[in-house]
Each structure stands twice: as structure tokens, then as C-alpha cells.
Amino acid sequence: MASIVTRNPGVLAPRHPPIVLRLILGLLLILLDVPIHPTTTSKLFCQGQGIGKEATPSLATSTSTSSSSTLPPPVKNILYIIVDDLTADLALFGGKVNQVPMPNLEGRLAPRAVNFLRSYAQQSICGPSRNSFLSGRHPDETQTYTFRRSFRDAFPDAVSLPQAFKNAGFLTCGFGKTYHDEGIKSPPDYDNPYSWSPECPYYAPPEEKCGPDHHGWCTPDMPEGNFTDGLVTEAAIERLRAHVNFFKQQQQQHQHQHQQQQPFFFAVGIRKPHLDWAVPRAYVDAQIVQEHIEIPSNALRVSPPGMPPVSYFNCTMESPWQQAMSEIALSPHEPLEDELEQELRRAYYAAISWMDANVGKLLDALVELGLEESTSIVFHSDHGFHLSEEGMWCKQNTREIGTRVPLLISTPSLSTSSKKPAALAAPTEQVAAGEMHSNAIVQLVDIYPTLLELAGLALPDLSLRGKSLVPLLRYAQVAGNSTAAAAAAAAAADGFVAAFSQYPRCLSTPLAPSGLAHEGFLWNRQCAMLGNEKIDVMGYSIRVEGWRYTEWYQWEGRRSRPRWSAEGQVAVELYEMDKGRQEGKEEDVTPNVVEDGRFQDVRARLSRILYEHFSSLQREQKEGKEVGIEGASVTVE
């Protein structure tokens, strides 16, 4: 059993002196009966920069009754739930895994949400991905490929997603892992003071670990509320209760005035199912017995034919996963022993069930406080996760499973369907999930403009590349389960036709797959704890209907850009996708067909789109790309 310090879930101990000062300030404001809003100085700065400009009058800038008989529109609150390492290969999200108990996601949230079945992260590792979607920018814009940088380094005056709500008068509170917070915080101090309201100190307790010889999982003997995610969830709920109760007290004290509750943006970062899989015992016991855990065929648990070595990565090769799963030897050519894989999958599934229980507690709080019909809920993972598929575990790649993420968006204000969304209260019978879904190809950078539009706020920066998903939300809620052709046409009409991801590789770390260096696995290192100057290769990937296409290039660290040339090109990948979905059957092994003469037009078209997109993100991009590969020669000026 791992040695884990038991913590008191009722004590939210500040971790930095500035947080103490912000807490004291907030308490003084409450005691003095002063409305809590951004400071005058910050307001003037924001107005001068055009930051957080509202499309409609502020819902939180006045606590007195307007002389007009017209009341402001309903308050739109945001509950933003970010989870870590959740695979989209679950049946709920259009995948194959259907053995995980998730009563709250399946029976409560999904039935009232639009389920985006093809949503993609811009980089398949925690820190860079979170810097991307919380700033609304791609990694090549933020220059954040590892944990050592943040979007603030490239854009010190950028307005983050929570900051845009803070500037508009929302109470913005952060809990748990929203920005990256392990090892090297990215950005520092969870982006305080920019992203979060001063009266709401950021809360992020340390994560429990299992230690060596546990295969990455354990069941610490302590109450649920003392686990990291239990502490985070309870802290968010208690802060939400305090927010609502403060408003009620204000109403009672000023009965002659109309009191408009300050809207809130609560970001709750639930760590599980991230390794280590330290979860309460009950959630392991809730899984089916180990020998009944289904695993893919051997052919699907090794690298697909033609996949270049640079694409391959296993998290067990490097810290901290090497310590957590030290006894596990993995190879791109040999599947893991069935019994060991079943053990690991069962532990991972238990971590998902534990995550689901905490989501349920948040939903319970919305019901308890009467907020379910005034709160939009967003739920997604920061990237995908491999469970032996293609010979890999974890993430850190440009593959479909590594980049595709679960994404649910519940928007009561857009309930235009004749079918009223299910309530968040626990149903007496299991509600069939997936009544509203979208097969549009979307990206996590689309969340930023989506949430601002839902709240009636204008974008603080029109150069952001993401697109609001509100048209897709409306379509899915009105059309329900429309035909795939109709859904695809609607998505294409709104421009949701491609998703872009990237991932770096580094030679400067000492570890590589054991005994595989002679097979070309020289690039197979992760860069997470290194500076950008240590990057040696960058992979660029595009996902469109029917295809995933990836090009790997040598990286010019001094110029922070790839070497766009045939000489700089390391590998190319082209995979035919979606056949199983279109034909109503499971996907078969998908080989790399980049050298197949039948698909050279596809390769050339996707190569051009890929270059045009990524080169437009890179600063001081002047030269064209010349790829002199037979059958796919392209020059882009």
C-alpha cells in the first residue's frame, strides 16, 4: 500500500502568500458590503485594450434595480470540467470500450448535452494542450511544446479564457488541475492574477502517488474526501454554495432592490484517470472481474504496418511512469501479456469511475442550489490516451487515439429542440445517452470562442483561430440524430472540416525503447521537461473526413520552426479513417498508405492544407515548402 498523507478535506490551505492576501481582500469586501468586481485600474486597462468587451450589457456591473422595466437577460454561468488522460475510445464517445460504469456522464450529463464525437487536442500532453485551449491558440502560436514555457511567454498581454470572463464581471474560480501544475507550473501560479478573481483563491492540493511496485495503481486506505479529486470537488462545491448564499443574504438585506447574482465561471480540474491510478477501493470493486475485461486483438496491440518509428512512444520508458509501471516492458512489435493488460485496464476503468463520481457531485450541487437551468456545462479531456492500441500506452503522439478527446457541452439556453433535455438530477431509470451528438471535426481551441458566445461576450482578440461551436450546438439540439450525410453537410457549411495537432521529439534525453535503436527509434524521446531549444523533430498532423495525414520535420530551434524541405523531412504518414464508422463495424488494422499510388492526390492535397495552416501560425514565415517526394511533390508559395 502506498504511503499517502491523509489531508483534512475541510481545510483549504493557501499554497502561496499572494493567495492569502487575495483571500483577506475578498473577506474585507464582503464584510464592508462592497460589490465584488474587477478593480478600476484593471477595468480601464481592459477597456483600453478592448479586452472582454461585452456584446450585451454586463450582467454583474450593477447590484441596484434599473429604472427601466426591462430586466437583464438570464445569467449564464459556466461550469467548466477538465479531466486528464481520458480516452475517447469509450462507447459513450463513439468508441469500443463499453465496460466502464459511468452513471453520471452516461445517465445525467450526456443526455442533456451535445456529444462531439470527433473533437481533437492540439497537442497530446497536459501542459501544452492546456496552454492551447485556455488561451485559444495553437502550440505553434504559443511556442509552448513542453512544460517549461507558457502562452504568457509569447503573449504576455494575452487574455486567457477565464480572464475574459473575469474582465466581464464574472466570478472566476479555479480548482485542481486546470493549467498544468506538476513539476514546472505552466503558467506560473496557475496564471494568477490574470485568470482568477482575487476573492477566490486558487485551490490545488498535491496529487497522491502509488509508489513503485504497484503497476501504476493502488487503493489508499482513506475516505473519498481526502483523495485529491475529492478535495478539489468539495472545495468547488463549498465555494459555489458560499457564492449563492452571499447573493441570498444580499437580497435579504436589500429587499427593496432587485439583486442580480454575479455570474460565475468555475473551472474544475479533475486529475483522474491520469496516472497514478490511486482511487478509493470501492471504484475498483465496482469494475467487472479482471478475467472478463475485454482487450483488443493482438494485431491491434502492435504498431500498424508502415508506421514510422518517430510516431511511436510509450510512457513507461521515462519518468514518472517508469517508476509507476517499472515492471512493464513494452515493445511496438509485441503485445503486452493479456493478464497484465487486463489488470491495467481494470485499474484505469476504476479511475474513470472515480472521476465520474466527482462529476456527479458537481451536478448534485447545481441541482441543490437551483443552478441547473442557468448553467452551461463543458466537460472534456486535455488529450486522448492509449491502452495498448498500436503498441502504445499513454499519449505524447500525433495518433488518432492520442489526440481525440471526449467533449460534452450542455447549454440550457439553446434548448430549442422539441425534446426537453433531461434534468441533472439522478434519474430513476438509466437515460439512454447520445440523443444529441455531432460528428463534425472540431478542436479544443474552439471552446474559447464557444463559451464567450454562449455568455454573450465578444472575443477579446479577433486573431484567435478557433471557431464557435454554437451553430453545431443549435443544429444538434434541433436535429437530434440526423443522418450522417446531413450532419456532415451542416458541419462543412460552418467550416468544421479539419483538426490540427502536433508533437515534438527530442534526442537530448538518455532513454529510448530498449534494444530498438538499430531499428530507427533514434527520435523516440519525449521533450516534456526540456526547453524548446532541445527539440529535434516536430510532427504535424491533420484530421479530415476519411483521413489522417502527418509529416515529421527536423526542427530549427533558433528560429522556432520546422525545416520545411525534403531534406528536413523525417517521415510521412497517411491513414484511411472512418471506414468502420461509415460501415457500422469495428475498425480494422489501418496501415500507413503514404506510398500507395492510389492515394497520391490525397497526399498532395493534405500536404498543402497542412503546410498552409501551420506555416500561417509560425512567425516570420517567408519561404515556401518544397517537398520533392515522388508522387507527392508540392511547392507552396
C-alpha positions in Angstrom: 0.0 0.0 0.0 1.3 3.4 -0.9 2.2 5.8 1.9 -0.1 8.8 1.5 -0.6 11.6 3.9 -4.2 12.0 5.0 -5.5 15.5 4.5 -8.4 17.3 6.0 -10.9 18.0 3.2 -12.4 20.8 5.1 -9.2 22.8 5.2 -8.3 24.7 2.0 -4.8 25.7 2.9 -3.3 28.5 0.7 -0.1 27.5 -1.0 1.4 30.9 -1.7 1.4 34.2 0.3 -0.3 36.2 -2.5 -3.3 33.9 -2.2 -3.6 34.8 1.5 -3.7 38.5 0.6 -6.4 37.9 -2.0 -8.5 35.9 0.4 -8.2 38.7 3.1 -9.2 41.3 0.4 -12.2 39.2 -0.5 -13.4 38.9 3.1 -13.0 42.6 3.7 -15.1 43.4 0.6 -17.8 41.1 1.8 -17.8 42.5 5.4 -17.9 46.0 4.0 -20.8 45.1 1.7 -18.9 46.2 -1.3 -19.9 44.6 -4.7 -17.0 42.4 -6.0 -15.9 43.4 -9.5 -12.6 43.9 -11.3 -10.6 46.8 -10.0 -11.0 50.2 -11.6 -7.4 50.1 -12.8 -7.9 46.7 -14.4 -11.2 47.9 -16.0 -9.5 50.9 -17.6 -6.7 48.8 -18.9 -9.1 46.2 -20.3 -11.3 48.9 -21.9 -8.2 50.4 -23.5 -7.1 47.1 -24.9 -10.6 46.1 -26.0 -10.5 43.1 -23.6 -13.6 41.3 -22.5 -15.8 43.7 -24.4 -19.4 42.6 -24.0 -21.9 42.1 -26.8 -24.7 42.8 -24.3 -24.8 45.0 -21.1 -22.9 43.5 -18.2 -24.9 41.1 -16.0 -22.7 41.8 -13.0 -21.8 45.5 -13.0 -24.8 46.7 -11.0 -26.5 45.5 -7.9 -29.3 48.0 -7.9 -32.6 47.9 -9.7 -32.6 49.6 -13.1 -35.1 52.4 -13.7 -36.0 50.6 -16.9 -38.8 48.0 -16.7 -36.8 45.7 -18.9 -34.9 43.1 -16.9 -31.4 41.9 -17.9 -31.2 38.6 -19.7 -30.9 35.5 -17.6 -27.5 35.0 -16.0 -25.4 32.5 -17.9 -23.0 30.6 -15.6 -20.2 28.3 -16.8 -19.1 25.1 -15.1 -16.0 24.0 -16.9 -14.9 20.5 -16.1 -11.4 19.5 -17.4 -10.3 15.9 -16.9 -6.9 14.3 -17.6 -5.9 11.4 -19.8 -9.5 10.3 -20.6 -9.7 8.1 -23.7 -12.4 8.9 -26.3 -12.5 5.2 -27.1 -15.3 4.8 -24.6 -18.7 3.7 -26.1 -20.3 6.9 -24.8 -18.0 8.9 -27.2 -18.3 6.6 -30.2 -15.6 4.1 -29.2 -15.4 0.4 -28.5 -14.9 0.2 -24.7 -18.3 -0.4 -23.0 -17.3 -1.9 -19.7 -16.8 1.2 -17.5 -19.5 2.2 -15.0 -20.2 6.0 -15.6 -23.7 6.6 -14.3 -23.3 10.4 -14.1 -21.8 11.0 -17.5 -24.0 8.5 -19.3 -27.2 9.0 -17.4 -27.2 12.6 -16.3 -24.9 14.9 -18.3 -24.7 13.3 -21.8 -28.5 13.1 -22.3 -28.7 16.9 -21.9 -25.5 17.7 -23.7 -24.3 17.8 -27.3 -21.7 15.0 -27.6 -18.9 15.9 -30.0 -17.7 12.5 -31.3 -14.7 13.9 -33.2 -13.0 16.5 -31.1 -9.2 16.8 -31.1 -6.5 18.3 -28.9 -3.8 20.4 -30.5 -1.0 18.6 -28.6 -1.3 15.3 -26.8 0.3 16.2 -23.5 -1.1 18.1 -20.5 0.8 21.4 -20.3 1.0 22.4 -23.9 -2.6 21.3 -24.6 -4.0 23.3 -21.6 -2.0 26.3 -22.6 -3.5 26.0 -26.0 -7.2 25.7 -25.3 -7.1 28.0 -22.3 -5.5 30.7 -24.4 -7.4 29.9 -27.6 -4.2 29.5 -29.6 -2.3 26.6 -31.3 1.0 25.4 -29.9 2.9 26.9 -32.8 1.5 30.3 -31.7 2.2 30.0 -28.0 5.5 28.3 -28.7 4.6 26.0 -25.8 5.6 22.5 -26.6 6.9 21.4 -23.2 6.3 22.2 -19.5 9.0 24.9 -19.4 7.0 27.6 -21.3 3.5 29.0 -21.2 1.4 31.2 -23.6 2.4 34.2 -21.4 6.0 33.9 -22.7 4.9 34.5 -26.3 1.8 36.7 -25.5 2.3 38.4 -22.1 -0.8 40.6 -22.7 -3.0 37.7 -24.0 -6.4 37.3 -22.4 -7.0 33.7 -21.2 -10.4 32.1 -21.4 -11.2 32.6 -17.7 -9.6 36.0 -17.8 -12.1 37.1 -20.5 -14.9 36.1 -18.1 -13.2 37.8 -15.2 -12.9 41.0 -17.2 -16.6 40.9 -18.0 -17.6 40.8 -14.3 -17.9 37.1 -13.7 -16.6 35.5 -10.6 -13.8 33.2 -11.9 -12.6 30.4 -9.7 -10.1 27.6 -10.4 -9.8 24.3 -8.6 -7.4 21.4 -9.2 -5.5 20.9 -12.4 -6.7 23.4 -15.0 -3.4 24.8 -16.2 -0.5 22.4 -15.8 0.7 22.3 -12.2 3.1 19.4 -11.8 6.9 19.8 -11.7 7.0 23.1 -13.6 3.9 25.2 -13.3 2.8 26.4 -16.8 1.9 29.2 -16.5 3.3 30.1 -13.1 0.9 30.3 -10.1 -2.0 28.9 -12.2 -2.0 32.2 -14.2 -2.7 34.4 -11.1 -3.5 37.2 -11.0 -4.8 37.3 -14.6 -7.2 34.4 -14.8 -8.8 34.2 -11.4 -10.9 36.6 -9.2 -8.8 37.8 -6.2 -11.6 36.9 -3.8 -11.5 33.3 -4.9 -8.0 31.9 -4.1 -6.9 29.1 -6.4 -7.1 25.7 -4.8 -5.0 22.7 -5.9 -3.9 20.1 -3.4 -1.0 17.8 -4.2 -1.7 14.6 -6.0 -1.4 11.2 -4.4 1.1 8.7 -5.8 1.2 4.9 -5.6 5.0 4.5 -5.5 7.0 1.6 -7.0 5.8 -2.0 -7.5 2.1 -1.1 -7.9 1.8 -1.3 -11.7 0.7 2.3 -11.6 -2.4 1.7 -9.4 -3.3 1.4 -5.7 -6.2 1.9 -3.3 -5.1 4.1 -0.4 -7.0 3.4 2.8 -8.6 6.8 3.5 -12.0 8.5 3.0 -13.0 9.6 -0.5 -13.0 13.2 0.6 -9.3 13.0 1.3 -8.3 12.0 -2.2 -7.0 14.8 -4.4 -10.1 14.8 -6.6 -12.4 14.5 -3.6 -10.7 17.6 -2.0 -10.9 19.6 -5.3 -14.6 18.7 -5.9 -15.6 19.5 -2.4 -13.7 22.8 -2.5 -15.5 23.8 -5.7 -18.9 22.9 -4.2 -18.3 24.8 -1.0 -17.2 27.9 -2.9 -20.3 27.6 -5.1 -22.5 27.4 -2.0 -20.8 30.4 -0.5 -21.4 32.4 -3.7 -25.1 31.6 -3.8 -25.6 32.2 -0.1 -23.9 35.5 -0.3 -26.3 36.6 -3.0 -29.3 35.4 -0.9 -28.0 37.4 2.0 -27.7 40.5 -0.2 -31.3 40.0 -1.3 -32.5 39.8 2.3 -30.5 43.0 3.3 -31.8 45.0 0.2 -35.3 43.7 -0.2 -36.3 47.0 -1.9 -33.8 46.4 -4.7 -33.5 43.9 -7.5 -30.4 42.0 -6.9 -28.7 40.3 -9.9 -26.5 37.4 -8.9 -22.9 37.8 -10.1 -22.4 35.2 -12.8 -19.7 32.7 -12.3 -17.1 30.8 -14.3 -15.9 27.8 -12.3 -13.1 25.7 -13.8 -12.7 22.3 -12.0 -9.7 20.2 -13.0 -10.2 16.6 -12.1 -7.0 14.6 -12.3 -8.2 11.1 -12.9 -7.9 9.0 -14.9 -4.3 10.3 -15.0 -1.6 8.0 -13.7 -1.1 7.1 -10.9 -4.4 5.4 -10.6 -4.8 5.9 -6.9 -8.6 5.6 -6.3 -10.9 4.6 -3.4 -11.2 0.8 -3.2 -15.0 0.9 -3.9 -14.4 2.0 -7.5 -12.0 -0.9 -8.2 -14.5 -3.3 -6.7 -17.3 -1.8 -8.9 -15.5 -3.0 -12.1 -16.2 -6.4 -13.7 -13.8 -9.1 -12.7 -10.4 -8.9 -14.3 -10.6 -12.0 -16.5 -13.7 -10.6 -18.2 -12.0 -7.3 -19.2 -12.1 -7.2 -23.0 -8.8 -6.4 -24.8 -8.1 -5.7 -28.5 -6.8 -8.4 -30.8 -3.0 -8.9 -30.9 -3.0 -7.2 -34.4 -4.4 -4.0 -32.9 -1.9 -4.0 -30.0 1.2 -3.6 -32.1 2.4 -0.8 -34.4 0.4 -0.7 -37.6 2.2 -1.6 -40.8 4.3 1.2 -42.1 4.1 3.4 -39.1 7.5 5.2 -38.8 9.4 4.8 -35.6 9.2 8.6 -34.9 5.4 8.1 -34.3 5.9 5.6 -31.5 6.1 6.4 -27.8 5.4 4.6 -24.6 5.1 6.4 -21.3 6.7 3.6 -19.4 10.1 4.5 -20.9 10.5 7.7 -18.9 9.8 9.2 -15.5 7.4 9.3 -13.8 5.7 6.5 -15.5 8.8 4.4 -15.4 8.6 4.3 -11.6 4.9 3.8 -11.6 5.0 0.9 -14.1 8.5 -0.3 -13.7 7.9 -4.0 -14.2 6.2 -3.5 -17.6 8.3 -4.0 -20.7 6.6 -2.7 -23.8 7.5 -3.1 -27.4 5.9 -1.7 -30.6 6.2 -5.3 -32.0 4.9 -7.4 -29.2 1.6 -7.0 -27.3 1.5 -6.9 -23.5 0.6 -10.2 -21.7 -3.2 -10.5 -21.7 -3.4 -10.8 -17.9 -1.3 -7.8 -17.2 -3.2 -5.7 -19.7 -6.5 -6.7 -18.2 -5.1 -5.6 -14.8 -4.0 -2.2 -16.1 -7.3 -1.6 -18.0 -9.4 -2.5 -14.9 -7.4 0.0 -12.8 -7.8 2.6 -15.5 -11.5 2.0 -15.7 -11.7 2.4 -11.9 -10.1 5.8 -12.2 -12.7 6.7 -14.8 -15.5 5.6 -12.4 -14.0 7.7 -9.6 -13.8 10.7 -11.9 -17.4 10.1 -12.9 -18.4 10.1 -9.2 -16.9 13.5 -8.7 -18.7 14.9 -11.8 -21.9 13.6 -10.2 -21.1 15.5 -7.0 -20.8 18.7 -9.1 -24.1 18.0 -10.8 -25.7 17.4 -7.4 -24.5 20.8 -6.3 -26.1 22.5 -9.3 -29.4 20.9 -8.5 -29.2 21.6 -4.8 -28.5 25.3 -5.5 -31.1 25.7 -8.2 -28.5 26.4 -10.9 -29.1 23.7 -13.4 -31.2 25.8 -15.8 -28.8 28.8 -15.7 -25.5 27.0 -16.0 -23.8 25.8 -19.1 -21.6 22.8 -18.5 -18.5 21.9 -20.6 -16.7 18.5 -20.0 -13.7 17.4 -21.9 -10.2 15.8 -21.5 -7.0 17.5 -22.3 -6.0 14.8 -24.8 -6.6 11.2 -25.5 -5.0 8.0 -24.0 -3.7 4.8 -25.5 -4.5 1.5 -23.7 -2.1 -0.7 -25.7 -3.6 0.2 -29.1 -0.9 0.4 -31.8 1.6 -0.9 -29.3 1.4 2.2 -27.1 0.3 3.3 -23.6 -0.5 6.9 -22.6 -0.2 9.8 -25.1 2.6 12.0 -26.5 2.0 11.3 -30.2 0.0 12.5 -33.2 -2.2 9.4 -33.5 -6.0 9.3 -33.6 -6.3 7.8 -30.1 -3.7 10.2 -28.6 -5.4 13.3 -30.0 -9.1 12.6 -30.0 -10.9 13.7 -26.8 -14.3 13.4 -25.2 -16.3 16.6 -25.4 -19.8 17.3 -23.9 -21.4 20.7 -23.9 -24.7 21.3 -22.1 -26.4 24.6 -22.9 -29.8 25.2 -21.4 -30.2 28.5 -23.2 -30.0 26.7 -26.5 -32.7 24.1 -25.7 -34.7 24.7 -28.9 -35.4 21.1 -29.5 -38.9 19.8 -29.0 -37.2 17.3 -26.7 -36.6 18.9 -23.4 -33.1 17.9 -22.1 -33.0 15.6 -19.2 -32.6 17.1 -15.8 -29.3 16.8 -14.0 -31.0 15.1 -11.0 -30.2 11.4 -10.8 -32.8 9.6 -13.0 -34.9 6.8 -11.6 -34.1 4.8 -14.7 -30.9 5.0 -16.8 -31.4 7.5 -19.6 -30.1 6.5 -23.0 -27.2 8.8 -23.8 -26.3 10.3 -27.1 -29.6 11.8 -28.1 -27.8 15.0 -29.3 -24.5 14.4 -31.0 -22.2 15.9 -33.6 -19.8 14.1 -36.0 -18.3 17.5 -37.0 -14.5 17.6 -36.8 -13.8 20.1 -34.1 -10.8 21.2 -32.0 -10.2 22.2 -28.3 -9.2 25.7 -29.5 -12.9 26.1 -30.5 -14.0 26.0 -26.8 -12.8 29.6 -26.1 -15.0 31.3 -28.7 -17.8 28.9 -28.0 -18.1 29.8 -24.3 -17.8 33.6 -24.9 -20.6 33.4 -27.5 -22.8 31.4 -25.1 -22.2 34.2 -22.5 -22.9 37.0 -24.9 -19.4 38.2 -24.9 -17.2 39.4 -27.8 -13.8 37.9 -28.5 -11.0 39.9 -26.9 -8.8 39.1 -29.9 -10.2 38.5 -33.4 -6.9 36.8 -34.5 -7.8 33.6 -32.5 -8.1 30.6 -34.8 -10.8 28.7 -33.1 -14.4 28.8 -34.3 -17.5 28.9 -32.1 -19.4 25.6 -31.8 -22.7 27.4 -31.2 -24.0 26.7 -34.7 -23.3 23.0 -34.2 -24.9 23.1 -30.8 -28.1 24.5 -32.3 -28.1 22.1 -35.1 -27.5 19.0 -32.9 -30.2 20.1 -30.5 -32.8 20.7 -33.2 -31.9 17.8 -35.5 -31.2 15.2 -32.9 -29.9 12.0 -34.6 -29.9 13.3 -38.1 -28.4 11.3 -40.9 -24.6 11.3 -41.1 -24.8 13.0 -44.5 -26.9 15.8 -43.3 -24.7 16.3 -40.2 -21.6 16.3 -42.3 -23.1 18.9 -44.7 -24.1 21.1 -41.8 -20.6 20.9 -40.3 -18.9 21.6 -43.6 -21.1 24.6 -44.2 -19.9 26.1 -41.0 -16.2 25.2 -41.8 -15.7 22.3 -39.4 -13.8 20.1 -41.7 -10.3 19.7 -40.3 -8.4 19.4 -36.9 -4.7 20.1 -36.5 -2.3 18.6 -33.9 1.4 18.5 -33.4 4.0 16.8 -31.2 7.8 17.3 -30.7 10.5 14.6 -30.3 13.9 15.1 -28.6 17.3 13.4 -29.0 18.7 15.0 -25.9 17.2 12.6 -23.3 19.0 9.4 -22.5 16.2 6.9 -22.8 14.9 5.0 -25.8 13.0 1.8 -26.4 15.2 -1.0 -25.2 17.1 -2.7 -28.0 15.3 -0.8 -30.7 17.8 2.0 -31.6 19.1 0.0 -34.5 15.6 -0.1 -36.0 15.4 3.7 -36.3 14.0 4.7 -32.9 16.5 7.4 -32.5 13.8 10.1 -32.3 11.7 8.3 -29.8 12.2 10.5 -26.8 9.8 12.9 -25.1 10.6 16.5 -24.6 8.2 17.5 -21.7 10.8 18.6 -19.2 13.2 20.2 -21.8 13.4 23.7 -23.3 12.3 24.3 -26.8 15.9 24.5 -28.0 16.3 20.8 -27.2 13.5 19.8 -29.7 14.9 17.9 -32.7 11.8 16.9 -34.6 8.3 18.1 -34.9 5.3 16.1 -36.1 2.4 18.0 -37.8 -0.9 16.2 -38.3 -4.2 17.0 -39.9 -7.5 15.1 -39.5 -10.2 15.4 -42.1 -13.1 13.3 -43.1 -11.8 9.9 -44.1 -8.1 10.6 -43.5 -5.3 11.4 -41.0 -2.1 12.8 -42.5 1.2 13.6 -40.7 4.5 15.0 -41.7 7.6 15.0 -39.4 10.3 17.6 -39.9 13.6 18.4 -38.3 13.2 21.4 -36.0 15.2 24.6 -36.2 15.4 25.6 -32.5 16.9 29.0 -33.1 14.1 30.0 -35.4 11.4 28.0 -33.7 10.1 26.5 -36.9 10.4 23.3 -38.9 12.8 22.8 -41.7 10.1 22.8 -44.4 12.0 20.9 -47.1 12.6 17.4 -48.5 16.0 17.4 -46.7 14.4 18.3 -43.4 11.6 15.8 -43.7 11.9 12.8 -41.4 8.8 10.8 -42.1 5.3 11.0 -43.7 2.1 9.1 -42.7 -1.3 8.7 -44.3 -4.1 6.6 -42.8 -7.5 5.8 -44.1 -10.0 6.5 -41.4 -13.8 6.3 -40.6 -14.5 3.2 -42.7 -15.7 1.3 -39.7 -17.9 4.1 -38.6 -19.4 4.5 -42.0 -19.9 0.8 -42.5 -21.2 0.2 -39.0 -18.4 -2.1 -37.9 -15.2 -2.1 -35.9 -12.1 -0.5 -37.4 -9.6 -3.0 -38.7 -5.8 -2.5 -38.7 -5.1 0.7 -40.5 -1.7 0.7 -42.4 0.3 3.7 -43.5 -0.6 4.0 -47.2 1.5 7.1 -47.9 3.5 5.2 -50.6 0.3 3.7 -52.2 0.0 5.2 -55.7 -3.8 5.3 -55.5 -3.7 8.0 -52.8 -1.1 10.4 -54.1 -3.7 13.0 -54.9 -5.0 12.8 -51.4 -1.5 13.1 -50.0 -0.7 16.1 -52.1 -3.9 17.9 -51.1 -3.5 17.2 -47.4 0.2 18.2 -47.5 -0.8 21.5 -49.0 -3.5 22.1 -46.4 -1.2 21.1 -43.6 1.5 23.5 -44.7 -0.8 26.4 -45.3 -2.2 26.0 -41.8 0.9 25.5 -39.7 3.1 28.0 -41.7 0.5 30.6 -41.1 0.9 30.1 -37.3 4.7 30.5 -37.3 6.3 33.9 -37.1 8.4 35.3 -39.8 7.5 32.6 -42.2 8.8 33.6 -45.6 9.9 30.7 -47.7 7.7 28.2 -49.4 7.8 24.5 -48.8 9.4 22.2 -51.4 8.8 18.5 -50.8 10.4 16.6 -53.6 9.0 13.2 -52.9 7.9 11.2 -55.9 4.2 11.1 -56.2 3.5 14.0 -53.9 5.7 16.8 -55.0 4.3 20.0 -53.8 5.5 23.6 -53.7 3.6 26.1 -51.7 4.5 29.8 -52.0 
